[in-house]
Amino acid sequence: MILDGLFSFNTVGTPQVLTSTTAPSDNVIDLLNARDMGIGDDPALKIAIFVGTAGVSAGGATLTIQAQGSTNNSSWTTYAESRAYSAADLAAGNKLFPIDWPHRGPGDALPRYLRLNYTIAVSTFSALALDAKLVLDRQDATQYPPGLAISN
């Protein structure tokens, strides 16, 4: 993966801690000019979100992630939304919401600002921390356990 601190949705080196509420990403990416980052093919910017600290929930909490853009850093348009991730999906090291940065919808203004929005529903998480960035090349290789035999 190619990382750039200016394209990090959380403080570099410090995954964002989420517990019991809806929260925007710690960092908002300022593109300096309004533009559509979802246009084009490779190299398209990709969302890379990794679980830093596992999310533990006794009450069946779920996490939903939204990719959002804004023209003024105050009113936000959601371009894409993840499925609801349960605590079982939130083990340390797991990759979440692996998509290219989405196109804006018809009639949506060109965004200058980008962020992620995290929504926790049903219950709460303890210690859930996520590391989220926009990257050029996301590590998407499947990881298999050592010694796994695959028959042909």
Secondary structure per residue as TSV (DSSP state, phi and psi in degrees):
chain	resnum	aa	ss	phi	psi
A	1	M	-	360.0	143.0
A	2	I	-	-101.1	117.9
A	3	L	-	-109.3	145.4
A	4	D	-	-138.2	123.8
A	5	G	G	-57.5	-26.0
A	6	L	G	-74.0	-14.9
A	7	F	G	-109.1	28.3
A	8	S	B	-98.5	133.5
A	9	F	S	-86.0	-6.0
A	10	N	S	-132.1	167.5
A	11	T	-	-58.3	129.7
A	12	V	T	-56.9	127.8
A	13	G	T	84.1	-3.1
A	14	T	S	-130.7	97.0
A	15	P	-	-57.8	147.3
A	16	Q	E	-78.5	128.3
A	17	V	E	-88.1	129.7
A	18	L	E	-122.9	137.6
A	19	T	-	-127.0	-67.4
A	20	S	S	-140.0	19.5
A	21	T	S	-151.0	178.6
A	22	T	-	-82.8	131.9
A	23	A	E	-144.6	136.9
A	24	P	E	-75.7	163.2
A	25	S	-	-59.8	150.2
A	26	D	S	-56.6	-39.6
A	27	N	-	-110.8	142.9
A	28	V	-	-107.2	130.7
A	29	I	E	-86.3	122.2
A	30	D	E	-99.2	115.4
A	31	L	-	-81.9	-2.7
A	32	L	S	72.3	-32.3
A	33	N	S	-136.0	149.7
A	34	A	-	-66.4	132.4
A	35	R	-	-161.6	161.3
A	36	D	-	-102.2	105.3
A	37	M	T	-78.3	-6.8
A	38	G	T	-92.3	4.9
A	39	I	-	-87.8	139.8
A	40	G	S	105.0	176.2
A	41	D	S	-106.0	-147.4
A	42	D	S	-66.2	139.3
A	43	P	S	-90.4	100.4
A	44	A	-	-80.9	146.5
A	45	L	-	-71.5	138.7
A	46	K	E	-118.9	149.9
A	47	I	E	-86.7	128.5
A	48	A	E	-124.0	110.0
A	49	I	E	-123.8	124.3
A	50	F	E	-123.6	142.7
A	51	V	E	-77.7	119.5
A	52	G	E	-85.7	-46.7
A	53	T	E	-126.0	130.6
A	54	A	-	-58.8	145.6
A	55	G	-	-91.3	121.6
A	56	V	B	-111.3	131.0
A	57	S	-	-144.4	127.3
A	58	A	S	-87.5	-14.8
A	59	G	S	-108.0	14.9
A	60	G	-	76.1	33.0
A	61	A	-	-63.4	151.4
A	62	T	E	-128.8	153.8
A	63	L	E	-121.2	129.1
A	64	T	E	-119.7	139.6
A	65	I	E	-118.1	134.6
A	66	Q	E	-118.5	136.9
A	67	A	E	-93.6	122.6
A	68	Q	E	-129.0	154.9
A	69	G	E	-134.9	158.8
A	70	S	E	-149.7	149.7
A	71	T	S	-89.1	-21.3
A	72	N	S	-132.2	7.0
A	73	N	S	63.7	25.7
A	74	S	S	-137.9	-38.3
A	75	S	S	-110.1	131.2
A	76	W	-	-117.4	140.5
A	77	T	E	-109.6	130.7
A	78	T	E	-87.7	124.1
A	79	Y	E	-95.6	-31.0
A	80	A	E	-156.6	152.2
A	81	E	E	-135.9	139.5
A	82	S	-	-77.5	172.1
A	83	R	-	-72.8	172.0
A	84	A	-	-82.1	116.3
A	85	Y	E	-88.0	131.9
A	86	S	E	-90.8	173.7
A	87	A	G	-59.3	-32.5
A	88	A	G	-64.5	-27.5
A	89	D	G	-81.2	-12.6
A	90	L	-	-105.2	42.7
A	91	A	-	-76.5	149.2
A	92	A	T	-55.0	132.6
A	93	G	T	92.7	-14.6
A	94	N	-	-66.5	147.2
A	95	K	E	-97.0	135.1
A	96	L	E	-120.4	150.1
A	97	F	-	48.4	54.1
A	98	P	-	-82.2	82.7
A	99	I	-	-128.0	162.7
A	100	D	B	-71.4	154.2
A	101	W	-	-57.9	127.8
A	102	P	-	-73.8	155.1
A	103	H	-	-67.1	151.2
A	104	R	-	-76.9	157.4
A	105	G	-	-79.7	165.9
A	106	P	T	-58.7	131.1
A	107	G	T	85.0	-10.4
A	108	D	-	-74.6	136.8
A	109	A	-	-68.4	154.6
A	110	L	-	-63.8	127.7
A	111	P	-	-82.4	147.1
A	112	R	S	-101.6	-29.1
A	113	Y	E	-116.1	142.4
A	114	L	E	-126.8	144.3
A	115	R	E	-155.8	169.6
A	116	L	E	-109.2	149.4
A	117	N	E	-124.8	130.3
A	118	Y	E	-109.4	128.9
A	119	T	E	-120.8	122.2
A	120	I	E	-105.6	126.9
A	121	A	E	-123.5	165.4
A	122	V	S	76.3	-53.2
A	123	S	S	-148.5	-149.9
A	124	T	-	-127.8	161.0
A	125	F	-	-110.4	149.8
A	126	S	B	-110.6	127.6
A	127	A	S	72.4	11.6
A	128	L	E	-66.9	126.9
A	129	A	E	-135.5	132.6
A	130	L	E	-121.1	143.7
A	131	D	E	-113.5	116.5
A	132	A	E	-129.3	135.6
A	133	K	E	-147.8	162.5
A	134	L	E	-97.9	130.9
A	135	V	E	-134.8	161.5
A	136	L	S	-82.5	-45.8
A	137	D	S	-126.6	105.3
A	138	R	-	-86.2	141.2
A	139	Q	-	-73.8	105.3
A	140	D	-	-114.6	11.5
A	141	A	-	-69.4	137.9
A	142	T	-	-71.8	134.2
A	143	Q	-	-102.1	123.6
A	144	Y	-	-107.7	148.6
A	145	P	-	-67.2	150.9
A	146	P	T	-60.7	140.8
A	147	G	T	82.2	6.5
A	148	L	-	-69.5	127.0
A	149	A	-	-101.4	125.5
A	150	I	-	-112.2	120.0
A	151	S	-	-84.8	148.9
A	152	N	-	-90.6	360.0
